[in-house]
Amino acid sequence: PESASFSTKVGGQHPGIKVRDIAARIKQGGQHDPEWWVNMIGTVGQHDPESTPLLAGKQFFYNFVSQAKDILLPQVSPIYCLQTNGTLLTEDWLQVFDELNINIGVSIDGTKKINDMYRVDHKGRGSYDRIIKGYTMARDSQYLKIKPGLLSVINIHADPIETYEHLKTLRPRTVDFLLPEATYDRFPDKKE
C-alpha cells in the first residue's frame, strides 16, 4: 500500500481544515497532488496564533482524534504530534496526550535571555521559566511513552555554541533547529 503523510497545525492564520475534508481528498486520490498537500499544512480549529494549541481545550483533541480514526482508518494510520510552548502543560494534559497517543514537542529558543527576546506573552513578559516548568514536567512524566523533543528558532544574535550547550542541559530526546523567518526583502529582525 502507498503511504502519505500530512500535517495540520492547531493555531495559525489559515482557514480551518476538517478531518473529513482530508479523508475525502485521500479517498479521491488527492494525496498524489503535491499542491493539495501544501494546502493541508493548514489549521484545524482557530484561536490566537501567538498562543499554545492547548487553548483549543481537551475536548477538541478528543474530537479530532476520534474523527481522524473514524474517517482515516484503515487506509491511513495517523500519527499525532503537537508542538507547544509548554506554558499550559499540566499532568492532566499529559494524561490526555498519553490516552490519545499524541507526541509532543516544546518550543524554546535557547537561554532565558535569548528565549525571552521574542517568546513573550500578551503582557510582554518572557516565557522561559514557564516553558521550562512545562517541558520538565513533560520530560519527567510517567504518562508520555515518547519524551518530548525541543524545537528552537535560531536567533542570529545568539552564540550558537552557548545555545546548543544550554539546550543539551535540558536533556531533550531531540532538538530541531529552525531558521528564522526571512526573505530577500525582509531579513531577520535586527538586534534589539
C-alpha positions in Angstrom: 0.0 0.0 0.0 1.1 3.5 -0.7 1.8 5.8 2.2 1.4 9.5 2.5 1.7 12.0 5.3 0.2 15.3 6.1 0.5 17.9 8.8 -2.1 20.1 10.3 -1.5 22.9 12.7 -3.7 24.0 15.5 -3.5 27.8 15.5 -2.1 30.0 12.8 -3.9 32.2 10.4 -5.2 29.8 7.7 -8.8 28.7 7.4 -9.9 25.6 9.2 -9.2 22.2 7.8 -11.6 19.4 8.8 -10.6 15.8 9.1 -13.5 14.8 6.8 -12.0 17.1 4.1 -8.7 15.4 4.4 -10.3 11.9 4.3 -12.4 12.8 1.3 -9.4 14.0 -0.6 -7.4 10.9 0.2 -10.3 8.7 -1.0 -10.3 10.7 -4.3 -6.6 10.1 -4.7 -5.7 13.7 -3.9 -2.7 12.7 -1.8 -0.8 12.3 -5.1 -1.2 16.0 -5.9 1.7 17.9 -4.3 -0.2 21.2 -4.3 -3.0 19.6 -2.3 -0.5 18.5 0.4 0.8 22.0 0.6 -2.7 23.2 1.3 -3.2 20.6 4.0 -0.4 22.2 6.1 -3.1 24.5 7.5 -5.2 24.9 10.5 -7.5 22.6 12.4 -9.6 24.9 14.7 -8.8 28.5 15.2 -7.6 30.5 18.1 -4.9 33.1 18.8 -1.9 32.3 16.6 0.6 33.5 19.1 -0.6 31.1 21.8 -0.3 27.4 22.5 -2.6 24.9 20.9 -3.7 23.8 24.3 -6.1 26.8 24.3 -8.3 24.7 22.0 -9.2 22.6 25.0 -9.0 18.9 25.8 -12.4 18.1 24.1 -11.0 19.5 20.8 -8.3 16.9 20.9 -10.6 14.0 21.8 -13.0 15.0 19.0 -10.2 15.4 16.5 -8.6 12.1 17.2 -11.9 10.3 17.2 -12.9 11.8 13.9 -9.5 11.0 12.4 -9.8 7.4 13.4 -13.4 7.0 12.2 -12.6 8.6 8.8 -9.0 7.7 8.1 -8.6 4.1 9.4 -7.8 1.6 7.9 -6.4 3.3 4.8 -4.4 5.8 6.8 -2.8 5.3 10.2 -2.4 8.7 11.7 0.4 9.7 13.9 -0.4 12.7 16.1 2.2 15.2 17.1 1.7 18.5 18.8 4.1 21.5 19.1 3.5 23.7 22.1 5.3 26.4 24.1 4.6 24.2 27.1 3.4 27.1 29.3 0.0 25.5 29.9 1.1 21.8 30.3 -0.3 20.0 33.4 -0.4 16.4 34.4 -4.0 16.3 33.2 -2.9 17.4 29.7 -0.1 14.8 29.7 -2.6 12.1 30.6 -4.8 13.2 27.7 -1.8 13.0 25.3 -1.0 9.6 26.6 -4.6 8.4 26.2 -4.8 9.7 22.6 -1.2 8.8 21.7 -0.2 12.3 20.9 3.5 13.0 20.8 4.6 16.5 21.9 7.4 18.9 21.2 8.2 22.1 23.2 9.4 25.3 21.6 12.2 27.1 23.3 14.9 29.3 21.7 17.9 28.9 24.0 18.9 30.5 27.2 16.5 32.6 29.3 17.9 35.9 27.8 17.7 34.7 24.2 14.3 32.9 24.5 12.7 35.9 26.2 13.7 38.3 23.4 10.9 37.1 21.3 8.9 34.4 23.2 6.8 36.8 25.3 3.3 36.6 26.5 0.5 39.1 25.7 1.8 41.3 28.6 5.3 41.4 27.1 6.7 39.0 29.8 9.3 36.4 28.9 8.1 32.8 28.8 11.3 30.9 29.6 10.5 30.0 33.2 7.0 28.7 32.3 8.4 26.9 29.3 11.0 25.1 31.4 8.4 24.2 34.0 6.1 22.6 31.4 8.9 21.0 29.5 10.4 19.4 32.6 7.0 18.1 33.7 6.6 16.5 30.3 10.1 15.2 30.1 9.8 13.5 33.5 6.2 12.4 33.1 5.2 8.8 33.7 2.4 9.3 31.1 4.3 10.1 27.9 5.6 7.0 26.1 7.8 9.2 23.9 9.6 12.0 25.7 9.2 15.5 24.2 11.8 17.0 21.8 12.6 20.6 21.6 12.2 23.0 18.7 14.3 26.1 18.6 14.3 29.0 16.2 17.8 30.1 15.6 18.4 33.6 16.9 21.1 35.1 14.7 22.3 37.3 17.6 22.9 34.4 20.0 26.1 32.5 20.4 25.2 29.2 18.7 27.5 27.1 20.9 26.0 28.6 24.1 22.5 27.9 22.8 23.3 24.3 21.8 25.1 23.6 25.2 22.2 25.1 27.1 19.6 23.0 25.2 21.7 19.9 25.8 21.5 20.5 29.6 17.7 20.2 29.3 18.2 16.5 28.3 15.8 16.5 25.3 15.1 13.4 23.2 15.7 15.5 20.1 16.4 19.2 19.2 15.2 20.6 15.9 16.6 24.0 14.8 14.5 26.2 12.6 15.9 29.1 10.5 14.4 32.5 11.4 11.7 33.7 9.2 13.3 35.8 6.4 13.1 36.6 2.7 15.3 38.6 0.4 13.1 41.6 1.1 12.8 41.1 4.9 15.9 40.0 6.8 15.6 38.5 10.3 15.0 41.1 13.0 17.9 43.4 13.8 19.5 43.1 17.2 17.5 45.0 19.8 
